Amino acid sequence: MLFFLSRDRRELVTRDADAATPEARHTSVLDSLRALFGQPPFLALLGYFTLFALTNWGINGWLPTC
């Protein structure tokens, strides 16, 4: 549901001569993923939480059966 709600609106952009903001362009999902996975802080957080989740799963999932 978040995927559909977080999409860019496709509105016509009117540019003012005084506006300093660049013209908005439509980006694809692949461009967004490339930008996201190209950020070292994101990769560090992804690794940290993945290791944390695997450890938690191992302790809570396997430890009671031993």
Secondary structure, 3 states (H helix, E strand, C coil): CHHHHCCCCCCCCCCCCCCCCCCCCCCCHHHHHHHHHCCHHHHHHHHHHHHHHHHHHHHHHHHHHC
